[in-house]
Amino acid sequence: MEKEGKRGPNPALWWVNNQGDEVKWSFREMTDLTRRAANVFTQTCGLQEGDHLALILPRVPEWWLVTVGCIRTGIVFMPGTTQMKAKDILYRLQVSKAKGIVTTDTLAPEVDSVASECPALKTKLLVSDHSRKGWLDFRSLIKSESPVHTCIKSKTLDPMAIFFTSGTTGLPKMAKHSHGLALRSFFPSWKLLQLKTSDVLWCLADTGWILAVVGSLLEPWTAGSTVFVHHLPQFDPKVIVQTLFKYPITHCLAATSVFRMILQQNFTSLRFPTLEHCCTGGEALLPEEQELWRRQTGILLYQAYGQSETGISCGTLREMKIKPGSMGKAIPPYDIQIIDDKGNILPPHTEGNIGIRIKPTRPIGVFMYYESNPVKTAEVECGDFYNSGDRATIDAEGYFWFLGRADDVINASGYRIGPAEVENALAEHPAVAESAVVSSPDPIRGEVVKAFIVLTPNFLSHDRDQLTKELQQHVKSVTAPYKYPRKVEFVSELPKTITGKIKRSELRKKEFGQM
């Protein structure tokens, strides 16, 4: 961040909200402010290299100051989503032995309600216009701190961040990443977005996810591009579309559901004046959705894939041929193969686990280990590979095709069905706002496909039996007929993890009477 040479004319950070507020910081100002943040942590709070700091902030400019301030000082930052409740915060603070926390006045009372049970917690920093007893005011400390700070000389393998995996089963694990995660953005082979200094990138990822750190900080600032941020307290397709029309955004990186929501709204025009590249990940994307986005915007929608443990590991890079429905190829330095449960490499078109080679050398960007959990760390090592627990196939050209989490794949009459395939088919129907597909016991077939469906408002009054038949027929018409849901249940909402992933395991347990 010290180099001024390769910076474009645009700001480093360009932040807006719905109230008309705007913050623009140049790279020089970012340097000054993040040095001050580093001093707040080490001088005022007494935090040291290697200490853990919980970071639970919405999309506010201070999130970037805290993150870079931690990178400067070697303090290990632990992002979390603002959707957490006291119980979630307590678990994270206790299991990580966090020395400090940074959050807003919305979550401060939740922290205070559990702080007495967290003996390691020494420092509470508040990002707010109001003061609170027992909390330090981060904004005023930044103003009063010195802008003189010398970065620690961190090594590639020194710890940098902990991401809590949004486990769909069990409690979240702490995936610890080294500074190698940041270094990976400098690799010449890392060409997911091919950013230039003149580009303005808007990554809509929640600040609790690894994608926010990679896509909204490391990736653009390594390239000298502008990070665009909209506060977006909740995803509103209208606001997202208005923002893409109003600001000179060139690149957009967002979860599949964001693009899906926009396409479901029937906007009169989606021809954005400056947008030139879109990339998505987080869940499988329908070929039909890719095509619809191209028709309405004139822009191709590229897919990427990754995990809390790996960052972005696969993708259809810019200029690479898009195979609709595929999540692209392995991004070097990762060597990714489809492996069996013993770590043997499987041939093309054979279903198996997505594995990343970690022996003889672990590539930079793959997590170090699960903090304080050697058993879980050993469980995911499979021969020479890290076993992601995700099921997929690879084709002869090296493109990957996602099927689902290993424990989500449904085995019906000998057919193996990935839930994503059925959910994608259902998503095309106007009645379906959201769906979750799991296996359900069946006396004849062993297991059958069952769909839990949240209806769109327009279809709430429709006859359910008729709608069930229509949706079953619809799935048969857009995908292999054996994948259609033999059971359908309409629900008002689906159980989700804090990071918004559907808890299929919970639905499946209910089906099999385990809850």
N, C-alpha and C positions, 0 to 999 in steps of 0.2 A: 504493500500500500504506500510505500515511500516514493515510488517512482512516479514522476509527473510526465515523463516523456511520451508514453503511449496513450494518453487520455484524450478522449474526444471532447467536443465543446459542451456536451450535455452534462447534467449533474451526475454524481455517483448514486445518490438516492433521491428519488422523486416520489413524495408521499402525498396522497390526497384522501379526503373522506367525503361523506355525503353532505356535510355542513358547509362545504366551500373552503375548508382549511387546506393549506398546501405547505409542504416543507420541501425545500430543495437544498441539498448539501453537496458541495463540490468534493472532489477527492481530497483536496487540501483541508477542507473543513472536517471531513470524515477522519482524516489523520489526527487532527487536533482533538476532536471530540472523543475518539476511541482511546487516545493517550490519556485523556482526563478520566475516562471510564476505568482504564487500567489502574490509575492512581486511586480512584475511589475504592476499588476492591482491595488493593494491597496496603495503601496508606491508612485510609479511614477505617476499613473493615478488618484489616489484619489477615486477609486471606492469603494463602501461599500456593505456590506451584503444586499441582496435584490435588488440591482441595476440590470438593464437589459443590457446585452451585446450581440450584434448581432455577430454571428460567421459565416462568409461566406468564407470558404476555400475549395479548392479541397483536394484530398487525399494527404496531405503533413504532415510530422511528427508533425508540430506545431499544427495541429488540436487537437491532443491528449493532448499536453501540455496546450493549452487553456482550453479544456474541464475539465481536472482534476484540473487545477489551479482555475477554477471557483468553482468546487465542494469543494475545500479546503477552499475557502473564503466565500462561501455562495452567490456569485454573480450568478444571474440567466442567464444561457447561452441560446441563441436562435439560433440553427443551421438553416442554409438556403443553398439552392443549388447554385452553381456558375453559373447556367443557368439563373439566374435572370437578369432582365433589370432594368434601373433606376427607372421606374414606380413601379416595385415590391418592390425594396429596399426602396423607399420613403414611400410606404404604410406601410411596416413593421416597419420602424424606427418611423414613426408618431404614429401609433396605439399602439406601445409598449412603447413609450417614452424612447427609448433606450438611455443610457448615453454614451455607447461606441460601437465601431464596430472594428472587426478584419477582414481584407481581403487582397487580393493580388493586385499587380499593374494592373492586367487586369480590376478589378472592381473598383479600387480607383477613376478613372475619373467619373464613374457613380455615386459613392457616393458623390463626390465633386459637381456634377451638381445639387444635390438635398439637400445638407447639410444645405443650408441657410433656407430651409423650415422645418428644424428639430431642434427647439430651445433647446430640451433636450440633443442633442448630443454634448458631451464635448471632447471625446477622440477618436482619429482615429489611430489605430495600423496597420502597414503595414508589411506583411510577404513577403519580397522580397530581392533581392541582390542589388536593386537600392533604392536611397532615393527619397522622394517626399515631396514637400513643404506642411507644415501643418499636416504631418503624423509622428508618432513616429515609429522608426525602432525596431520591436519586437525582431528580432534576436540579435541585438547588446545589447538591454536592458537585455535580458535573460543572456547574457555573463557577464554583469556588476552587475547584482543584487545579493543579498545575498542568499545563499542556506539554510538559517535558517528561518524557518517559522512554526508557530504553527497553526494547523488546527482549524477552528471554531468548536464548539461543536454543530453541526447541529442536529436538532430533525427530527424524521421520517416525520413529517408533514410540515416541513419547505420547501419553494419552492426551486426547483433545476434547472428546465429547462422549456422552453416554446417551443412547436413544433407547427408550423403553419400547420393546416390541409390543405391538398391539395384538398380543396373543389371543386367538379366537378360543383357545382352551387354556385354562390355568391362569395364574397371575403373570403380568408382563415380566419379561426378563430384561436385564440391563446389558445391551450390546455396546461394548466399549470400543470406541474408534480412536486411532492414533492420528497424528498430524498428516499421515500419509493420505488421509481422505482429502485434505486440502491440496496436497501436492499432485494428486491425480488429475486435477483440472489443468495442470500445466503440460500434461502429456500431449505430444503432437498427434497421437492416435485418437485422442479424445475429441471427437468432432461431432458430438450429438447435435449441437445447435449452430456451430461455426459462427460465433458472434464476432462482430467488429466493434471498434470503439464508438462508432456512430449509432449502434443498435440500442434499443430500449426494450428490455425484457420484463414482462409481467408474469411472475410465477404465482399462481393462486393457492399454493399449498398452505395448509394450516401450519402455523409457526411451531407446532409440536412435532412435526414430522421431519425426517431426514431430508425429504425433497425440498423443504424450505431452506435448509442450510446449503445444500448443493445447488439448487436451482435459483435461489433468491439471494445468494451471497457469493459462494465460492466460484461458481461457473461464470456469472457475469463480471465480477470484479477482477477475476484473473485475466479476462479479455479486455478490461478497461471499459466495459459497457455500462449503461445506466440500469439500475434496479428500479423498476416502477412498482409502487405498492398502493393498493386501495385498501382502506381500513376494513371494508366488507364484514360487518359483524355477523351477517348471515349471507349465504349465497343467494343473490337475487339476479336471475337471468337478465332482467331489464337493466339493472345497474351495470352489469358486466358488459352488455351490448353498448349501452350509452358511453361507457368508459373507452371502449375500443374505437368508437367513432370520434370521441372528443380529444384524446391524447395521442401523441405520435408513437404509439406502441408498435414495434416491428415484430416481436416474438412473444408468443403466449404459450405458457406451460401450465397445464391444469389436469386435474383428475378427469377420467372419462365421463363421470356423472355431470360435470360442468358443461361439457359440449353437448351431452345428451339433453340436459335441461334447456339449453338454448334452442336446440332443434325442435323440441316439443312445443315451443311458444308461438310458432307461426309469425315471426317478425316479417315486416314488409320487405326490409332489405338487410342483408348481412354482408354487403360489399364494403369492408372496412378500408379507409383510405391509405393507411400505412402498414397494415399487418401483412407480413410476408411468410411467416412460418409458425405452424402450430404443432405442439407435441403433447402427447397424453400418456398417462400410465395409471397404475393403481388397480385396474381391473381390465378384463378383456374388452375390446372394442368390436362392435359389429361391423362387418364389411359394408352393410347397408348404411350404417351411420357415417362411415368414412366417405362413402360415395355422396351421401346427402350433404355432408359438410362441404365437400368439393364443389358440388353443384350450386349451393347457396352462397358460398363465400368466394369461390374461385381459388381456394387455398387447399393444399393437401394436408391431411391430418396424419402425422407420424406417430408411431407407437414406441413406448419405451417400457422397460420392466426393471424392477429392483426391489430390494428389501431394506429394512432397518440395518441388517447385518452387512449389506454389500453396497449401498448406494445404488446408482443406476448401473446395471450390469449388462443389459441387452438393449438394443434399440435399432430402429430403422433410421440410420443417419441421413442427414441432408444429402441430396443428390443420389441416394441409394434407391434402388427399385422398391416400391412398396408392394408387399404381398398382402392384400386385404385380409385382416383377421390374424396376421402374424405379428409377433412383438419384435421382429427383427433379428439381428445377429449379435453375437458376443462382442462387447466393446473391449479392445485391448487395454491394459495388459491381462485381462481376464481370459482364461482358457475355460470355456464352458462346454460341458458334455451332458448328454442324457445318460444317467447311470442307474444300475439296479441297487438293491438295498445293501450290497456288499462292496459297492464302489467300482464294479465293472462297467466299462463303456458299452452302451447299447447301440445297435446299428440305426440308421435313419428309419423314420416312420414307426418306431417302436416306443410305446409309452413307458416313461420312467421318471426318475427324479431329476430336477435341474441341479447339476453339480458344478461347483467352481473348483478348479485345481488349486490346492494349497500346499502340495508337496511336490518337489523338494523345497520350493520357496513359496511363501505366502505372498500373493501380489498385494501391492499397496492399494488401499481402498476397502479390502475385506476386513471386517471387525477383528479386534485382537482376541477377545474372549467374552463370555458372559461374566460380568463382574460378580465375584463371590459365589460363583456357581460352576465349579469344575465339572460336575456331573453332566449338566446340560451342555457345556462346551464340548465334552467328549462325545456326547450323543450325536452331535451334528457332524462329527468327523467320520468320514466314510471312505476307508482306503486312503487314496491320495486327494480326496475331494471334501469340500464343505457341502453337505447335503441340505439344500434349501427347504426341503419338505413340500415343494411345489411340483406338480406333475405336468409334464409336457412331452411333446415329440419334437424331433428336429428333421428337416427335410434334407435332400441331397445337396442343396446349396447353402446349408448352414443357417437357415431361418428357423426360429423356434415358434412353436404353437402351444399356447397355454391351455391346460385342462382344468386345473383347480388345485387346492391344497390336497395333500396326500389323503387326509382323513375325510375330505369332502366328496371324493370321487364315488359315484354310485355304481353298484354292481347289480344290474337287473337282468335276469335270465342269461347271464354270461356276457352281456354287453356292459362295457365300462363307459359311464357317462359323466362328463365334467359338468358341474352345476352351471358354470359360466355360459356354456353353450345354450342351455335351456333358458337361463335368465335373459340372455341376449335376444333370443327369439321372442320371448314374452315382452321384452322392452319395446319391441316394434309395434305392439298393439296399442291403440290409443287409450284403452281402458286401464292399462298398467302403469301406475306411477313408480312402483318399485316391486321387486320380487326376490324371494330367497328359495332356492331349490335344494332339497335334501332327500336322503333315502328314507323310505318308510317301510315297515315290515309288511310282507305279503305272504299268505300261506302257500301260494303256488309258485311265485317267482322268487321268493326269498326276500328281495327288495324291489320296490318300485319307486319311480320318481314322484315326489310330492312337491307342489308349488304353494308357497305362502305368498299371497298377493295383496298389495295395498292398491286400492283403486284410485283413479283420478276422479276429481269432484264430479265431472259430467256423467260418470257411470255409476255413481253410488246408488241411484234408485233403480237400476236395471235388475231384471230377474236373474238371480244368481245361478240357477241351474242352466239357463239358456247361455249365460255368459261363460260358464265353465266349459260347456260344449264348444262354444265359439273359440275360446282360448286354446283348447286342446287341438282343435282343427287347425288353428293358426300355426301352432308349433309344428304340427305334422307337415304343414305346407312350406315352412321355411327351413326346416332342418330334417335330419333323418327321422322318419316316423317313430322308430322305437324309443326316441328320446322324449316323446311327449309326456306331460305329467298325468299319470292315471288318477292321481288325487289332487284336488285343488281346495285350498282353504283361504277364505278372504279375511284379512286382518286389518286393524286400524293402523298398526305400526309394527316394525320388525325390531327384534332385539339387536343392539349394536354395541361395539366397543366404543371407548372414549374417542378414538380417532375416526369413528364413523364406519368401520367395517362391520358387515353383518355377521352376527354370531350364529353361523349355521350349526355349530356344535350344540348350542342350546336347543335349537329347534329339533335337531336330530335326536337328542336325548329324550325330549318329550315324546317323540314318535315311538321310541323304543321303550317307553315307560321307565326311564332311568331318572326322572326328576319328579 
